Amino acid sequence: MTTSSQLAFSLHDGNLDVGGAVLLSGVPSNVTLSSFEFDKSCCDAPPHLLDQATAAAGRGAFLGFTAPDATDRAPCRLGQLLNRKFLSVFRFKTWWSTMRAGERGRDVQPETQWLLLDAPELGPGGCVFVLPLVQGSFRSAIFPTYGAGDEDDGVVLCAESGSPAVTGSDFRRIAYVHAGTDPYVVMREAYLAARVHLGTFKLIEEKALPPIAERFGWCTWDAFYLTVDPVGVWQGVSEFADAGVPARFIVIDDGWQSVNRDDDPAHADARGLVLGGDQMTARLHRFDECERFRRYREGDLLRSPPEVFYDKTLPKTIVRKACEIEGIVKAKKKAGLQGGAIDLSGFDDKLQLLQGELEQLLAKSAHALDNLREGGSGDNGGDVGLKAFLKDMRQKFPGLDDVYVWQALCGAWGGVRPGATSLDTVIEPARLSPGLAGTMEDLAVDRIVEGGIGLVQPHHAGKLYDAMHSYLSGAGITGVKVDVFNTLEYLCADHGGRVELAKAYYAGLSDSIAANFSGTGIIASMQQCNDFFFLGTRQVSMARAGDDFWFDDPNGDPMGVYWLQGVHMVNCSYNSLWMGQFVRPDWDMFQSDHVCAAFHAASRAVSGSPIYVSDSLGGHDFALLKTLVFPDGTLPLCLHYALPTRDCLFKNPLFDQETVLKMWNLNKFGGVIGAFNCQGAGWDPVERRIRGYAHFYKAMSGTIQPSDVEWGQREDTAAMANAAEYAVYKHHSGELVLMTRESDPINFSLQPSSYEIFTFAPVMLLAGGGKFAPVGVVDMINCGGTVVDVEGHGDVRVRVKGAGRLMVYSSVRPVRSVVDGCEVEFEWGDGGKLEVSVAWKQDKEGVSDVVFCY
């Protein structure tokens, strides 16, 4: 048994404190504090993690409570939080979380998943992390005090099982607190403590990443929505390949499955599904692909590629027509709500006309392959369906490494249709837990509640996933994007509660991923709730860090095309603080021709995430994409995942009118800071939605300095914190400046929805007394990520990947420069900016050897 030798926290006289800092006052007598301990002999964590947890044990403790009676939902007031800055993450939808900063208990939002309390009393960087946990069959979250008046700043810890049949009263290990003077280390140590205590998940360092983590890809969603088909997918991949920005992976999103509604014929695919929302009451009626993909025959598109016969404007035309119909439906509903003798027949006539036009467009799309065969393709034997399509795709595009497909956790949005398969399935009504009452209204939630879910019973969960995934793997699919994780909590009342139902499903999913997709072939999405991370990440190593990329506001705010993009970045960066402990954060797709595409591209460049887009056919900015992606489809990837800088941790970069979002990351030979003006939107707790704040959408100023880069968060970059000097390159202006740790910060100003990227390269001394620093190929946004190796102090050899302008800082003019053994011209100017051109050499995987001779 391992115990802490000294308990950093204390609970006395109604106060919870640590190191002289009072964290909570007015703590009730039933709240408990106990030392952190774990049994090494029962823990499956690697020895080095056990040693680290043991070393940090004295800085943590269990926080909990006892309830007066056994219950399935136990809210307990922890005390009052006053005049102490905090950062938190809370669920604003069932499946999505975002940040919230404040100073009092009343600023806490429902379904808060953790609190980081500013504690300067502990020293510079002092902070305390409060982490709700899972205990037995209960999970927990933090809430504000309800019904106590606006002046009450109490916070509540709530334990819930999700089932009236599962009750308890002892919750003394339902949360964990941890203290220290480095917020990033404090959070890492806290999740390590949870890892060794619970034994139900693995940290990211214990798992391999999927190959897509380091590659460029394309997702079909915004290009087709639910009308995705083989011809359109082929056309999209062709466009990227032809432009020299090859997609190394694709995600065939929702729309490829065999689904139907309860009133559809039992074995026929639902017709007319186009927009997201149409499919949310539909259920799987078979585990293979829908008819559009089943009709594909081997060789179809090899013999006659899409450019011969395909109208690539058709998918967008179909989507626009469906959007037009959706607009009329909404207008009719609004008119009907006004009451009175309003004649709605005009709406009906218009809908009938538009629906007929949509059906004609869908028929035209469906006949694309038929028309191809009439031209002579025919049925020449061979494979059919998804397997044939992927076989042909890989022959045509040999660089396409991975193909993922979409699925919901329960199979489809509406689960599995009872009686359609051999699995034990029943339609379960969806019941929302009381804690979700404070979250945002959501179409997906409404539709799921409307239709319920065809739930494969927990004892068959493993069979469900293996049936789906073994078929997909055999067809050539290498992974799945799994959505709608948190619907399980809607269905758990009769299945042992949310924890037990989740364990059954996540065990089946993990086993299937290990058996069918090399153990790594999964992206988790719509999963931003703590019980998923504590129970579902033994196998999952990549998951979405933010809500969907929304190219405009679905509620109609014309400025949403701009402010929603800043919301996306803030969601992803702050969620990465905790999700990055379990998984590699995935920043989601974006569209390269969006009005804010460069804003998104810059954030992806420094995110450490895989980069993929959801461009429509013909809708690309390849010049922008080439600043992100190498010609072989790989990325100049940062070593870490992007996180907010320390001076942003207790601020609100969305609507405090003073904070620019700054994110740090690390490269092999330097660091990078991305600065983004995200002001102009945020969570409204009264309206319970994220909305625009137009008066905050304005220019912002900020500062940058070398200490903003958290060099010490990795052992292999820690020494760079001690550099005497840094060369700092500004991506937009192209300016190169020098600064030391004692220099005045660099001041900058950013317009709304704009950014700057600052690359920091430690300066090294040359044998002759000069100074040198490798900046990288500056045609790439993360230019520091292009530097592969640096060696020498007389002549300096720099190996870089990419094509374009290699920039280094050199205080003295070199005698000559040599690229791959050939002397080349160089430019050396005032301020020490030294540049040479490098070309992409396919036989060397794009790497050039550059020597500067002094």
MODASUL-V914655 format. One record per helix or strand. SS is the DSSP state (helix for helix, strand for strand). FROM is the first residue (numbers start at 1). TO is the last residue. If there is no record, write none. Layout:
((SS/FROM/TO) (SS/FROM/TO))
This chain:
((strand/2/3) (strand/9/12) (strand/15/18) (strand/21/25) (strand/31/35) (strand/37/38) (helix/40/42) (helix/47/59) (strand/60/71) (strand/73/80) (strand/86/91) (strand/97/102) (helix/105/107) (strand/112/118) (helix/120/122) (strand/127/132) (strand/134/135) (strand/138/144) (strand/154/160) (strand/168/180) (helix/183/198) (helix/204/206) (helix/211/214) (strand/215/219) (helix/221/227) (helix/230/242) (strand/249/252) (strand/257/260) (strand/283/289) (helix/291/294) (strand/297/297) (helix/300/303) (helix/306/308) (helix/314/337) (helix/345/366) (helix/368/374) (strand/384/384) (helix/385/396) (strand/402/408) (strand/411/411) (strand/415/416) (strand/425/428) (helix/434/438) (helix/443/451) (strand/453/456) (helix/458/475) (strand/479/483) (helix/485/490) (helix/498/516) (strand/522/524) (helix/530/535) (strand/542/544) (helix/560/579) (strand/584/586) (strand/590/590) (helix/597/607) (strand/611/613) (helix/622/625) (strand/629/629) (strand/634/635) (strand/643/644) (helix/646/648) (strand/661/667) (strand/670/676) (strand/681/684) (strand/689/692) (helix/694/696) (strand/700/704) (helix/706/708) (helix/711/713) (helix/718/722) (strand/726/730) (strand/736/739) (strand/746/750) (strand/755/762) (strand/764/765) (strand/771/777) (helix/783/786) (strand/787/791) (strand/796/801) (strand/804/810) (strand/816/819) (strand/822/824) (strand/827/828) (helix/830/832) (strand/833/838) (helix/842/844) (strand/847/853))
